[in-house]
Amino acid sequence: MTPLRYLQSYPVTLQDKVRELIAQERLGEHLAKRYPERHAVQNDRALYAYTMDIKQQHLKNAPGIDKVLYDSKLDVVGHALGLHTAISRVQGNRLKAKKEIRVAALFKAAAPEFLQMIVVHELAHLKEHDHNKAFYQLCEYMLPEYHQREFDLRMYLTWRDLPASKKTETEDRHG
C-alpha cells in the first residue's frame, strides 16, 4: 500500500479512493476538472493586495500585516505551505512586532481556490495561533468550503510528488 504523506490524517476510505485514482493515472485529470483555472496573483504586491482584501472582508479588527510575499524557501516536505510570523525589532525604547505572511512559491502556478485556502489559513493565525477548534471554525467562517479545499490541496501535493510515469501528458499540462 502506497503511503500518502499529505493525506495520512484522513480516513483510510478516502486514502483508498486517492490510491485508486493514482493507480488509474487519473488523479491529475480529476484535479484539473475540479480546478481548471490558474490565478493571476503572480507577484508579492498582488499577493499583498489579495491578502488584504480577504482580511478586510473577514478580519477587520485583527492586527495589521506588514508584509505578504511568495517564498521559494518554504519547504512543502516540512509541511509549510504558508507561514505567519511576527518579527520583533527594537525601535528606540519600544519593541515593535512586524507581522508577515509568506506563501510557498509553488502556489504561483496553482488554482485560485488553493491560494485562497492558504491565505485564509495564514490570516486565521492572526486571531488563533494554534490549530485548534476555534482556528478551524474561523477558517470555515472565512471560507465555508475550507476543509474540502484543504483535502483537495493535499491531493494536489500528492499528485505533484508522483513520478512522471504515474502522470499522463494531459495531466501534466493541467495539474
C-alpha positions as CSV (number, residue, x, y, z in Angstrom):
1,M,0.0,0.0,0.0
2,T,1.5,3.4,-1.1
3,P,1.9,5.8,1.8
4,L,0.2,9.2,1.1
5,R,2.2,11.5,3.3
6,Y,-0.1,14.6,2.8
7,L,-3.2,12.5,3.5
8,Q,-2.2,10.4,6.5
9,S,-4.6,12.0,8.9
10,Y,-7.6,11.3,6.7
11,P,-9.8,8.2,6.9
12,V,-8.5,5.1,5.1
13,T,-11.6,5.0,2.8
14,L,-10.6,8.5,1.4
15,Q,-7.0,7.4,1.1
16,D,-8.0,4.3,-0.8
17,K,-10.0,6.4,-3.3
18,V,-6.9,8.6,-3.9
19,R,-4.8,5.4,-4.4
20,E,-7.3,4.2,-6.9
21,L,-7.1,7.4,-8.9
22,I,-3.3,7.1,-8.8
23,A,-3.4,3.5,-9.9
24,Q,-5.7,4.5,-12.8
25,E,-3.4,7.5,-13.6
26,R,-6.4,9.8,-13.2
27,L,-5.5,11.9,-10.2
28,G,-4.3,14.9,-12.2
29,E,-7.3,14.6,-14.5
30,H,-9.6,14.6,-11.5
31,L,-8.0,17.7,-10.1
32,A,-7.9,19.5,-13.5
33,K,-11.6,19.0,-13.8
34,R,-12.3,20.4,-10.3
35,Y,-9.8,23.2,-10.6
36,P,-9.2,24.1,-14.2
37,E,-8.1,27.8,-13.7
38,R,-4.8,29.3,-12.6
39,H,-4.8,32.5,-10.6
40,A,-3.3,35.8,-11.8
41,V,-1.7,36.7,-8.4
42,Q,1.9,36.4,-9.7
43,N,3.9,38.9,-7.6
44,D,4.3,40.0,-4.0
45,R,2.5,43.3,-4.5
46,A,-0.6,41.5,-5.9
47,L,-0.4,38.8,-3.2
48,Y,-0.4,41.6,-0.5
49,A,-3.4,43.3,-2.1
50,Y,-5.2,39.9,-2.4
51,T,-4.5,39.0,1.2
52,M,-5.6,42.5,2.5
53,D,-8.8,42.2,0.6
54,I,-9.7,38.9,2.3
55,K,-8.5,40.3,5.7
56,Q,-10.7,43.5,5.2
57,Q,-13.7,41.3,4.3
58,H,-13.5,38.9,7.3
59,L,-11.0,40.2,9.9
60,K,-11.3,44.0,10.1
61,N,-10.2,44.1,13.8
62,A,-7.3,41.7,13.5
63,P,-3.8,43.0,13.8
64,G,-2.3,44.6,10.7
65,I,0.0,42.8,8.3
66,D,3.3,44.5,7.3
67,K,4.4,42.1,4.6
68,V,3.0,39.4,2.4
69,L,5.2,37.5,-0.1
70,Y,5.8,34.4,-2.1
71,D,8.7,32.4,-0.5
72,S,10.7,30.0,-2.6
73,K,12.4,28.6,0.5
74,L,9.2,27.3,2.2
75,D,9.5,23.6,2.2
76,V,6.4,21.5,1.4
77,V,8.2,18.5,2.8
78,G,8.3,20.3,6.2
79,H,4.5,20.8,5.7
80,A,4.9,24.5,5.5
81,L,2.6,25.8,2.7
82,G,2.5,29.2,4.2
83,L,3.9,30.9,7.2
84,H,2.7,33.6,9.6
85,T,5.5,35.2,11.6
86,A,5.9,38.2,13.9
87,I,9.4,39.6,13.8
88,S,10.3,41.7,16.8
89,R,12.5,44.7,16.5
90,V,13.6,47.3,19.0
91,Q,12.8,50.9,17.9
92,G,14.1,53.4,20.4
93,N,12.8,52.3,23.7
94,R,9.9,50.3,22.3
95,L,9.6,46.7,21.0
96,K,7.7,46.6,17.7
97,A,6.5,43.4,16.1
98,K,6.1,43.2,12.3
99,K,3.7,40.6,11.1
100,E,4.5,38.7,7.9
101,I,2.7,36.1,5.8
102,R,4.8,34.0,3.5
103,V,3.2,31.7,0.9
104,A,5.1,28.9,-0.7
105,A,6.2,29.9,-4.2
106,L,4.7,26.7,-5.7
107,F,1.3,28.3,-5.3
108,K,2.1,30.9,-8.0
109,A,1.0,28.2,-10.5
110,A,-1.9,26.8,-8.5
111,A,-5.6,27.1,-8.8
112,P,-7.1,30.2,-7.3
113,E,-9.0,28.1,-4.8
114,F,-5.8,26.7,-3.4
115,L,-4.2,30.1,-3.0
116,Q,-7.3,31.4,-1.2
117,M,-7.2,28.4,1.2
118,I,-3.6,29.1,2.1
119,V,-4.2,32.8,2.6
120,V,-7.3,32.1,4.7
121,H,-5.3,29.7,6.8
122,E,-2.5,32.2,7.4
123,L,-4.9,35.0,8.2
124,A,-6.7,32.8,10.7
125,H,-3.4,32.7,12.6
126,L,-3.7,36.5,13.3
127,K,-6.5,35.6,15.7
128,E,-5.8,32.0,16.7
129,H,-2.2,30.8,17.0
130,D,-2.9,27.1,17.4
131,H,-4.6,24.6,15.1
132,N,-7.5,24.1,17.4
133,K,-11.3,24.0,17.1
134,A,-11.6,27.9,17.2
135,F,-8.9,28.2,14.5
136,Y,-10.7,25.8,12.1
137,Q,-14.1,27.5,12.9
138,L,-12.5,30.8,11.9
139,C,-11.2,29.2,8.6
140,E,-14.7,27.9,7.9
141,Y,-16.2,31.3,8.6
142,M,-13.9,33.0,6.1
143,L,-14.1,30.1,3.6
144,P,-17.1,27.8,4.1
145,E,-15.6,25.0,2.0
146,Y,-12.2,25.3,3.7
147,H,-12.0,21.6,4.7
148,Q,-12.8,20.3,1.2
149,R,-10.2,22.7,-0.3
150,E,-7.6,21.6,2.2
151,F,-8.2,18.0,1.3
152,D,-8.1,18.8,-2.4
153,L,-4.9,20.8,-1.9
154,R,-3.4,17.7,-0.2
155,M,-4.4,15.6,-3.2
156,Y,-2.7,18.2,-5.5
157,L,0.5,17.9,-3.5
158,T,0.3,14.1,-3.6
159,W,-0.1,14.4,-7.4
160,R,2.9,16.8,-7.7
161,D,5.0,14.2,-5.9
162,L,4.1,11.3,-8.2
163,P,6.8,10.1,-10.6
164,A,6.3,11.1,-14.2
165,S,5.4,7.5,-15.1
166,K,2.2,7.9,-13.0
167,K,1.1,11.0,-14.8
168,T,-0.3,11.3,-18.3
169,E,0.7,14.1,-20.7
170,T,-2.7,15.7,-20.3
171,E,-2.5,15.7,-16.5
172,D,1.0,17.3,-16.6
173,R,-0.4,20.3,-18.5
174,H,-3.4,20.8,-16.3
175,G,-2.1,19.7,-12.9
